[in-house]
């Protein structure tokens, strides 16, 4: 039932805002700017500033993800794919896991202090903490 | 249809279908990349070597063989710190016969320290470690005349350490290993001296890379040395020529991105010292040592600029490769006089000018068109200009999955 309400509110509010919110577990007290978030999402940093492990999650290509790639990582989806190909095929890294929905991002972030994710800002609820908006 | 092509596709299909079943298990990742490339030189008789190592060459008839290829990588997470990666590739220039380009174990010792053991690419020039992944760089291939070494992969150990230097990410990787190729294709085709087969051994490959990256730039320094031994096998004569040569590689490369403009550069300096060159006397089977010792240097440089306009990325590139040699008398150490008419120590030398455009068709597929102008400036009286000038057009489609 919770998921149905979430999905419905997502559908209603999707048109209203194209803002991307980067979210973490409520207990995560780290201050993260664009550089710090980019480092985590490009595999260059494996932990938060406070030293705890950082596990980023992506959503599938499209909508929120394209917006995130453009405004935060400053790369098009193709450029990002080329960047990860270089690392995957030299054994030096792997891209963040992809989860299938905004609801799943929120589910993961709210239940695990190491996870960092991004969602459409309209999807945010109080089970997660917003560290930045773009 | 070519028998090897059938075998190759059967193998790839069976690998894919069995791996699809395996991929249902959470701990195996299947990925891969490929390129479909066609090209030709514009004048009759011209030959353009686009891939020195695998000898992929374009001539004046359209061909898909020189650079088309498919590679499939399987990565299996064995424990939470240990994984195994293998890549099977099939290249047009080898009649699509599949072979393992790399296979190695990775051990994540800590968040910052990664150890790898197995067969991998030598971290040689800036694009060496991912030279086959067309999708990862702007051109159809990294400038051909720079990636002209006959050994690209080796068996060994790597230790990679990630750290930060102020605001920048940094990495140092040390490696050690060797490679024994009993039938080297590149030397056998391009530099064979009439031999039937070339055995190319690179031993004690020892070196490191250090890289630094920030938001708009990255820099990479490389150094390694190797003790090499080449045997020219003349089967009908029953004799071999041997050459022992220590080679030192140095390189500094990187990129700078300013808004839509991205620039790449790579300068490499290689020097080699022939420790001994001799042939076996066919009658007595004793080594007859040559009287000369050679000091060779191979400086190369790459400069590329790309400009991104939405999904289109036009680019322009210049690369120069040089081989210079001084000969010394092995006993006296005196420099020997140059060959008649030779003003300098130039042996092989060439410049490549490339112009092209990459179109990001989908996030997984890139389409490229490229024009290459190759100018052979090798020392003609001794036949070092054996490549010849050429103008080539190639069109390619690169994908990753």
HADDOCK unambig.tbl for C-alpha pairs under 7 A between the chains (distance, minus, plus):
assign (segid A and resid 44 and name CA) (segid B and resid 169 and name CA) 6.56 0.50 0.50
assign (segid A and resid 77 and name CA) (segid B and resid 363 and name CA) 5.83 0.50 0.50
assign (segid A and resid 78 and name CA) (segid B and resid 360 and name CA) 6.60 0.50 0.50
assign (segid A and resid 78 and name CA) (segid B and resid 363 and name CA) 4.35 0.50 0.50
assign (segid A and resid 78 and name CA) (segid B and resid 364 and name CA) 6.88 0.50 0.50
assign (segid A and resid 81 and name CA) (segid B and resid 363 and name CA) 6.65 0.50 0.50
assign (segid A and resid 82 and name CA) (segid B and resid 135 and name CA) 6.10 0.50 0.50
assign (segid A and resid 82 and name CA) (segid B and resid 136 and name CA) 4.41 0.50 0.50
assign (segid A and resid 83 and name CA) (segid B and resid 136 and name CA) 6.66 0.50 0.50
assign (segid A and resid 85 and name CA) (segid B and resid 136 and name CA) 6.12 0.50 0.50
assign (segid A and resid 86 and name CA) (segid B and resid 130 and name CA) 6.27 0.50 0.50
assign (segid A and resid 86 and name CA) (segid B and resid 136 and name CA) 5.85 0.50 0.50
assign (segid A and resid 89 and name CA) (segid B and resid 130 and name CA) 6.66 0.50 0.50
assign (segid A and resid 90 and name CA) (segid B and resid 129 and name CA) 6.25 0.50 0.50
assign (segid A and resid 90 and name CA) (segid B and resid 130 and name CA) 6.38 0.50 0.50
